[in-house]
């Protein structure tokens, strides 16, 4: 199953919205649309996009308020696209948590480049040299390729579903740390996700059948009973105490 990065376009001008959707679809992105601030907040929570293109001049809520609200719980990259061109407007949006700012009108080539850059920054993690260097996390025979959006074991694609990939990718970014059930649910399904971790356990059972030689004796993803899951660290980090790092739950960001 092909995994596509999902982009939420928040734009009340129908013509611009459809143009952006057509352009991004043609370049391999999955696209969802919102024409108001409230709809943007709802879709961000329910669909957890990989990136948001946010217009500031929305009919119900100012885009900066939408940006501020999303930043209370999510680090999703946000690229502002706005007709507001003053330095103060740009500085304010960036201070509120925007990752980039494009002034209308803008070219397609530049837009695509900004999107790639913003997404790439979320695929890297300075705590892991492999991810920071080439976008790949490795532990044992398992590799997570954050650029190709795939997981391989002994060089073979294990064909994870989109949700399975997101779980493994999140654990890989924080290898060695215990991610609580609630943290994983919130990161992948938004702040209104159910606290029932049954769906997470079902996904994990499927993941283990695909990546582990023996699912009952895992090498890569470990269950911390009653708490959450932990990805095995890569070879260069395995001498460290995995419990020395705080459990990922109450902190707003890792």
Order of alpha helices (4+ residues) and beta strands (2+ residues): beta-alpha-beta-alpha-beta-alpha-beta-alpha-beta-alpha-alpha-beta-beta-beta-beta-alpha-beta-alpha-alpha-beta-beta
